[in-house]
Amino acid sequence: MFARVFQNVINQLKESINRKIYVLDNLGTVIAGSELINVGESRPEALGYFESDAPVVVAGNTYYPMGSYTMPENVIIIEGDDSEAADICKVLSVSFNNIKTLYGEKYDKISFIKNIILDNILSSDIYIKAKELNFGIDAPKAVFFIRFNEMGEVIPYDILQNMFPDKNKDYVISIGENDVVLIKEVKYNTDTKELEKIAHSISDTISAEFYLGVTIGIGTVAETLRDLSTSFKEAQVAIEVGKVFNTKQNIINYEYLGIGRLIYQLPTTLCEKFLQEVFKKGSLDSLDRETLLTIQAFFDNNLNVSETSRKLFVHRNTLVYRLEKIRKITGLDLREFDNAITFKVALMVKKYLTSKPIKY
């Protein structure tokens, strides 16, 4: 991430320190060094040398971790196994950490991803910036919008960051007090069931370990970095539409929103006009609770009179009487498929108007 800056520092120190100096990234690749011919070499074994944050001597060289020793962000290598080599490592670590802090905002991958999903970066600049950051652009990524229904003792961002610590493939972004976005690298051709499995795992872990409830919206898989913004918006819409039409579910996939997604995008004036046209004979509000429950049961049982009457524990003739009563009030016979579809949509439109969801 800071290869050029690290290299400039090393170039200035070469005359003062008569030792070979190298810096590895968090994949074990040499990103800067006093011998340019070695830049680009892979030394992943160096990441596993550390059992603490102290320098380690291996084969005549001194290694020092920057960041967590269990998962170093960088590794400094100094030629030599004496105490002076260890001291040089420590001094360079302080220097490099200050540089990373100074340039952190400019070269930070999390900020880069956040700017993409919030449309704060020009589309033409995305791949230029990705190249600067040595950012993998080929792998598809899934977007999970995670809304905490209540607050606990632990900050939502910290919970997700601990669950997904791999900063090379997973990016956790806080976008509000209760809202966290997870950008997770996935395999090609990952299906919706696999995404929902990940979401359920997140929900179950948070519930079991922190006793908190969450609602998770899932966007479609982003094949490119530019697609992340679209997927993020889809995950947001999934949360809001789910709040209106799927109140019992806490995992909502954008691809399964169906007609609710269309209704959510309609202006309220058009929705009100639709209801007036559908219910010319009588208002939807004139139907009592028992009648509405009967209608919902009829829909849940695929317009099957016998099955619905069995589920409602009423005689078949009683259900037919109720359906006939609905026809007289509304002018719609729910036993006819087209009328049933119209009534179903009308119920959803009414629910949408009642909820008055906030649009992003």
N, C-alpha and C positions, 0 to 999 in steps of 0.2 A: 504493500500500500504506500509506503514511504521510501521506496527503493532509491529514487533519485536523491532525496534529501540525505538518507543514510550514506549513500555513496559520496556525496560532497563532503560530509564530515570526515569519512575515512580518508579521502584524498588529502584533506588538510592535515591529518594526523600522521600520514605516512612518513613525513620527514622527522617528526618528533618521536614517534614510537617505532623502533626498528623490529617490528614483529608483524606477522601476518594477521589480519583482522577480517572476520567474515560475519555476516548477519543472515540468519535464516528466517523465512516466514513461518506461519503456523502449519504449513504442509511439509516443512523440512527442505525447502528449496533455497539455495543461496541467492539472495536478492541484491547483495552489495558485498564488496570485498576489496582488499588491497591488491589482489591479483585478479584482474578482470576476466581472465581466461576461465576462472572457476565459477563465475556468475552464471546461474542457470543449472548448476549441478544439483542433484537431488540427494539429500542426506537425511531421510526421514527417521533413521535410527536414533539421531541425536535428540529427538523429541521425547524419547523414552529413557533418557539417562537420569532424570531427576526424581529424587525422593523427597526433596525439600527445595526451598528457594535459595540454597547455597550453591556456590560454584562446584562443578564436577570436573575432575581430570580424567581424560580418556586418551590413551595413545599419544601422550606428550602435548596435548592441547587442553585448554581450559574452556569449559562450556558454562554459560550462565543464562538462566531463563528470564525472559521479560513477561510480566503478567503471572497468571497462575502457573505454578510448576507442573500441575497435572495436565494442563492444556495450554502450553506457552503460546503467547501471541507472536513472539520472536525469540530467537536464540542467538546470543553473542558468542563467537568463537575467537579466542586469542591463542596464538602460538606460544607454547611454553606451559610448564606445569608448576611454576614457582609462585610465591605469594604475590609477586609483582603482577603477574598475569591475572590473578584473581582481583587485585585492586583495579587494574585497567578495566576489567569486565564491569565492575561495580560503577566506576566513573562513567563509562560509556552508557551503561544502563540508565543512569540519571539523566545524562545528556539526551539520549534517544527518547526517553519518556517525556521529557520537556518538549522535544520537537513534536512528538505525536499529539501532545495536548494542544500545542500552538496551531498545528495544521489539522487537528482532528476534525473540525467542522467541514473543512474543505475536502478532505479525503476520506470521510467516514462513509462506509457502505450503508449503514442504517439510515443516515440522512439522505443518501442518494435514493434509496428505495422509498422513503417517506415522500420525497419530492415527486417521485414518479406517480405514486398512487393518489397524491393530492393535486396532481396536475400543476406542480410548481416548477416544472422543467420543460423546455421545448422538446418536442418529439425528435427534432433533428440533433439535439445535443445529448440524447440519452446514450447512444453508442459511443460517442466521443468520450463522455464521462466514464462509461463502463470500461473502456480501454485504459483510461488513466488509473482506475482503481483495480485493474487486473481482475475484473468481475466476470465470472462465468455467465455467458449470455445464452448458451444453448439449452441448458436443462429446463424443462417445464416446471412451473411453480404453481402451487395451489394457494388460494387466499382464504383464510378463516377469520371472520369478524367475530370476536368473542366479547360479549357484553355480560358483565357481572351484575346479577340481579340485586345484590347487596354487598356492602363493604365489610371486610374482615380486618384482622390485625396485620395481614401481609398485603403489600401493594400488588394489585393485579399484574403489573408489568413484571415484578420480581417472580411471581408464581410461574408465569409462562417462560421467563428467561431460564429458570432452573429446570423446567421440563424439557426445554429445547436449547441446550447449551452450545450446539455446534454452529458457530457463527459463519462457517463456510457455506452451509446449505440452508439454514433456517434463520429467519430474521423476525425479531419480535419488536413491534412498534406500538408505543402508547399514543393514542389519539384522543384521550379524554380520561376523566377520573375513573370511569367504570368500563371504558372500552379499550381493548387491545387487539391489534391485528397481527396474525401470524402468517408470514410468507414462508411456505415450506416447499423445498425442492422435492419433486416426486418423479417417478419413473414415467417413461413414455407410455401412452395408452392406459394410464391409470383411470379406472372407471369411477363412477359416482359412489358405488358401494364402498370402495376402498377409502374414498374421501370421508364418507360418513362414519366409517369405522375409526378413522383418526379422530374425528370430532367427538364421537362417543367416548373414546379413550381419554380425551382431554376433559370432557364433562365429568366422567366417572372419577378420575383422579382428583380433580378439584373438589368434588363433592365428598369423597372419602377422606382426603387429607386435610381439607380446610373447611369443610362443612358449609360450602358456599354453592349457590346455584348459578348457572350460567346459561345464556342463550347463544347459540352459535349459528351464524349465517355462512354458507359456503358458496363461493363464486365458481364459475367455470375455470378449468385449468388454463393458465396463461402460458401459451407456447413461446411467447417472446416477451422481452422487458416492456415493450409498449403496451402489451395486453394486460399488464398488471393493474393499470388504472381502471380498465373496464371490469376486470374481475373483482376489484375492490368495491366498485359501485354496486355490482351485482350482489356481493355479500351483504352490503348495507341494505339494499332493497329486500333481500331475503329476510333480514331481521325485522324490518318494518312491516312487510306484507304478512310475515308469519305472525306478528303480533296481532294483526287484524283477523286473519282467516284461519290460522292454525295455533290457537291459543294454548292447546294442550301439549304441543311439541316444543322441545327446546333445541332441536337440531333441524335447521331448515335449509334445504338445498335449492338454490336459485333455479336449477333445471326442472324442479318438480313443482314450481309455484302455479303453473297452469294458468287458468283464466283469472286467478286472483292478481297476477302480475299485470294483466291488461287493465283490469278495473282500477288498480292502484295508480295507473298512469293517466286515467281520465280526469278531466276537470269536473269539479263537483256540480257545476251548473248543468252539464250534460247528463250526469248521473241522476239528478233530481228530475230532469225532463223525461228521462227514460222511465223512472218509476211512475210518473204521472200518466204516461202513455200506456204502460202495462196495466195499471190498476185504475182504469177509467170507471169501472162499476163500483169499486169499493177500495178503501185504503188498506194497505198492509197492516196498519196499526189497529185495524178493527178485529184482527184475528187474535183470539185469546191464547194463553200459554199452552193449554192442552192441544189446541189445533196446530200450533207451531211445532210442538213435539211430535205430533202425528205426521206432519209433513216431513220433518227431518228423518224420522224412522222409515218413512216410505222411500225417501231418497237413499238412505243407507242400505236398504234391502233391494235396490235396483228396480224399484217400481213394481215389486212383486206383492200382490195383495195378500195372498195366503201366508207368505213368510212374515210380512209386516204385522199382520193380525196375531200371528203366533208370538212374535217378539213383544208385542204390546199387551199380550194376554187379554185380547178382546175378540169377540165373535167376528167372523168375516163380514157379516152383514152390517155390523156396527162400524167397521172401517169404511165400507162402501158408502154408508150414510154420511160419515164425516167428510169423505172426499167429494161427495155430491154437494154437501153444504159449502165446502170451499169453492166449488165451481160456481155456485149461485152468488157467493159474495164477491169473488174476484173475476169471474168470467173465464177462468182457466181450469180445464179438466186435467188433473195431474196424471191421469191414466194414459193420456196421450203424450208421446215422447216430446214433441215440439213444445207443447205447453209446459211440460215438466222442466225442460231446459230453460225456457223463459223465466219460469218461477224461481228456479235454482239461481240463475244469474241475478234476478231481482233481489233475492234474499242477501246475496253477497254484496250487491251494490248498497243495500240498506245498511248492512253491517259496516261497510266502508265509510258511509256518510256519518254514521253514529260515532265511529272511532275517531274521525278527523285526524288521521296520522300526519306526522310531520315529515315533509319531503326534504331530501337533501339536494 
